Every structure is written in C-alpha cells, then in structure tokens.
C-alpha cells in the first residue's frame, strides 16, 4: 500500500468579499484576471510588493467559532475534513486516474467519511491561510485561492494533503482582498467531491464558493 508520504509528493507533481452572502454563480470569468495558478508558478515574484514579513513560526489554522456567524452557517475546521483514516489507494486512484487505460473510469472503492459527506452542500465557516490563484488585473483583489491549513505549506516548502486545502472561488463579478501570512475566515457553500477544472494545477476534493472573507471576527 502506498504511504501518505507518496500521497504528499504525488499531489504537488500535478502542480471575498465583504459583501452580503449571495447564491453562488459558478467559477469566476477568466477575463480580466491573471491566469489560474500564476501566483504559484511565479512564486513570491507574482505577489504584490510591500508584503509583510513571513512569520518565523508555523501556526496551523484553528477551528472557526460560532461567534458572529450568520444564521445557518456551521463553524468547522480542517479536522472536520480529515481523510487520514480513509482508503489512501482509493483516493489516489480517484485523483490521479480519472480515466483508466481502457478509457473507462478506474474502479475505486473510495468513499468520503460520513463526517465530510455530511458537510456537502452546507454553508460553513472555516479558518485557514490564503494562497492566491487568480488576481484581478491591476488590483490587489483575488477571485480564486487555495485555503490551506498551514501557511508554511505549498509556496513555502510544504506539500498539503488533499484534505489540507480547499479550492475557493468567489461569485462572478466579485473578489476578495488579499491577506498575506495571517489566518482568515471564509464563509461559503462547501462541495465535497473530486473537481478537476481544465485550467487547474491539480484536482481538489473540497471546493467552496466564498461569500465572505475576512481576517477579523
């Protein structure tokens, strides 16, 4: 059986607004944004100038609290999305082998844990760190980003497991401010399941359409 170490290495080889909450409208339009993944491909050179210094510690995002949440929004943490006890081989097949050698979907018995399945389609609040993907041209505004459990992951040397990051987009026509190296709370509708956009660097197993992004709560 392949180990979690292999999972970590393999995953990375593939690669809001403060307005009131609204019904999600799908991925943001590609026009007037930098291409998806530019911030990761370009490293720190792709980020805006005058960023704060990178903290020397490596804090993990804590759980969101119920304080100040709109009605119907559930506070969760990355622990709520953990796949550590799931079938690793099945998860790898789901992510890396969407189509088998015979042109058919490979057989996999992978199932998301009941705790994660129960969150599918729910409005949630979760705390993490922002890794920007799509920028609004000429502005320090973002239309999509990775929300990761630990800010040291990905851009700063680590490789997150699939359950340690969420693919976040904003509704069409909206954007989020850029929050560098500090925890943020994201509110939105969560989707649990594999998603592989044509322009994405790697498939995600968690996606969220953000209706509120803030670093204060």
N, C-alpha and C positions, 0 to 999 in steps of 0.2 A: 504493500500500500504506500502510495506517495505520501510524503510528510507535509506538515504545514510549512516547512522551510521551502519545499519545492513550490508550494502554492504561492508563497510570497514572491519568490523570484519570477515565477511564470507570469503572474498578473501584470507586472510592470513591463514585461517584454512587449506587450501589446502597446505598450506605450509608457431688503427689496424695497423692497421699497418700504417707506414709512406710510404708504397709503393704506386705506382700509382694505380688509380682506375682500378678495373677489373670487369668482369662479375661474378656475384655471382655463386657459385658452390654448394649451399646447406649447410646443417649443417656440422660442423667440425667433423672429425673422432673421435670416442671415445677413440682410442688408444693413449697412451702417454699423457693423460690428467687426472687430478683428476676427480672424478665423478661429474656430474652436481649437483649443489646445495651444494657442500661441504663447501664453504665459508659461506653460510647462516646457515647450520646445525652446523658448528663448531664455529660460532661467530668470535670474533676477534682472537681466537686461531688459526684459519685456515689461517689467513692473514700473509704475510711475516713480519719478525721482522723489527725494526727500522723505523716504520711508523711515519709520522709527527703527532703532537698532533691534536686531534679533535678540530675544531674551536668552540668557545663558542657561536657564532651567528648561525642562521639557515637560510641562504640565499636560495632563490629559484632561479633556473636557469633562466637566462634572455633569450630573443629571440636571435637566431643566426642572424648575419648580412650578407649582401651580399659581404662584403669585402673579397677579396682573394678567392672567391669560383670558382671552375671550371665552365666552360660553361655548362648550362643545369641543374645546381644544384639549388634548391629553398631553401631559408632560411625560417625555420618555428620555432614555439615554441610549448610548450605543450598546450598553449591556442588553437592552431590550431587543436588539437586532443581532445578537451574537449567534454565530454559526459554528462555534468551536466544537459543539457536540454533534454537528451534522455529518453526513457522509461526504468526506472530502473528495474521494474519487468521483462520486456522482456530481458534485459541484464543479469540479474541473471539467468533466465531460459537458456539463451544461454550458459553461462559459467558453471553452476553447474548441469544442467540437459541435457547433450548431448543426452541421451537416456532415454525415458520415461519408466514407469512401464510396458507397453505393448511391450517393445523392440523397439519401434519406436521413432523417434526424436520428442520431445515435440513441440507443436505448440507455436510459438512465433512470434509476430509482430515486433520484434526489428529490426530497421534499423539504420545504422550509419548515422550521419548527413552528408549532402551534402558536407560540408567543409572538413570532414575527407575522405569521399569517393573519392573526387577529388584528394587526395594525394596518393591513392593506385597505386603502381607501379612506382611512381615518385622518382627521385633522389633528396634527401633532405639533408639539414644540420640542425642539432638540437643540442642544448646545454643542458647538464644535468650532473648528478653525477653518477659515476660508482660503482655498487655493483657486484663484480666478482662472476662468477658461475663455470667456467671451467678453471683450471690452466694448463699450460704446465709443465709437470713433471720436477722438478729441476730448473725451471726458474721463474722469476717474469714476466711472459707473460701470457696472457689470451686469450682464444678462444671464450668465450661467457660471457655476463654480462647483468645485468639489468641496463638500463639507466633511472634514476629517476629524477623527477622534483626537489626534495628537498633532500639534503643529510641526513637530520635527519630521513627520512623515513626508514622503514623496519629494517635494522640492528640496528638502534639507537632509536627505540621506536615507530616510526610511522607506519601506515599501508596504503600504497598508494592505491588509487582507480585504477581501470583498465586503466583509461586514464592518469594516472600519471607515467606510466613506460612503457618502450619498451624492448622487448626481443631482444637482439643484439647478432649476431654471426659474426664470421669472415670467409672468404672463406677457404676451405680446404687447409691445409698446411701453413696458415698464422695465425698471432696472433697480439694482441695489447699489448702495455705497460700498466702497472698498474698505475693509477692516483688516489691517495688517497685524499679524502675530498676536492677536488677542481673541479670546473666546467671544463668539456671537451666538445669539439665539435666533433660530429660524423657525417660523411658523408656516405651515402649509399642509397640503394633502399629500400623504405618503403612498407610494405604489411599491408593492413587494413583488419582485419577479424580474427575470432577465430582460435587459433592454440593450440593444446593440445598434445605435444610430450609425448611419453610414459615415458621418464625419467625426465620430468619437474615437479617442485613442484606445479605449478598452471598454468592454461591456461592463455595465453596472448591474447589481442585483437589487439596489434600492434607488428610487428616484423620488423627487419631491418638487412640487410646484410651489414656490415661495410666495406668500402674500405679505410677509413681514420679516424684515431682517434688521436686527439691532444689537448693539453691544451694551445696552443698558436695560435693565429690567428690575 
